[in-house]
Amino acid sequence: MKIGLIGCGNMGGGMAAHLLNLKQDVTCFDTDKNNLDNVEKQGATCESSAQALAQRCDFIILSLPKAEIVRAVMQDISPSIKAGTIVLDTSTSEPTTSKSLSAQAEQQSYAFLDAPVSGGPAAARSGTMTMLIGGAEPAIQRSKALLDMLGAKIVIVGPSGAGHAAKIANNMLCAANLVLVSEVVRL
């Protein structure tokens, strides 16, 4: 299994380190040279472009800061993605972005799964993240071995976009809880 990882910051770098510890074939790309240097020191192969990474990988993990960047990266790499490849978007993104990118992927004979994660960098490094998966069931099943390496708790929540919808709902609940706790402390 050739695994590509685009976005090697705190979360992506942690996932790369964990996969490398499991002796997986990991190729990375990031626009930040320091992030690439860090994963290369741990044994990752680094590519000079996201397109080059997309051409050689069976699975492509995205770990990017927001939906706008996910869309831009996918527009950039989509023509280079091989048929049968699975893109696993672990970014915090938007359900509409995931639905759109999944439909585009289907037209081009690859799969796009939304798989936002929880647990922070420590969980990424230890493979104990919680992952909320949205997408087509056949692609999810084909990704099971990789998902099991990345997360301790894998929750399949529905079709494309459902993973990011569940993550947004979870973030809202956490934010509401923080506000409530701060009021209780103040009281």
Phi, psi and omega in degrees: 000121177262116185253128174253147179225119178252117184104094188248037177284215184303308183282309181298319177297322176295317178297317179300313180300316180296313180297322177294322176297332178273010177065035177272155177276104186241127175244134186237153170217139175207148177284345179266113183300325179299319178297318179295318178301319180298314181286330178294321178298334180271355176115002179285150168275137180245140178254155181276349178211156177293326179296318179298320177299313183299327182291335188251356189250148176273330177231137177236118178263129174257129176227081190239159188286334182199167185302321181302320180286322176302312180300316182296316180295316180295322176299322181291317187264342186309315179295340183266350184284130179287150174302139179091350178292150175242126175261126182246106184268101180269003180293163167273108188232205183236143180304319181294324177296315180297317179299316180296314181291328177293318178296318177297317180299316180301319179295333183255014173067030168230176183240147177234120178246136171269130186215060180299153188238157174228153175126345177078180183302324180297318178291326177296317181291332183259356180072029183244022179293159167262134182236132178254113191255130173234136178152188183288133183305317180300320179292323177297315180297320178293338182266359189306315182298317179292316179301318180294330176289324186277326189229151175272334180227115180249120181241115177273115188255351177147202183288179180310134181095338183292326178297314180288328175296317179295321179295318178298316179299317178298316179298322178296317178297319178296317180296316179297321179296319178298318178297315180298315179298318181296324177292320179295317178298317179297321180297000000 
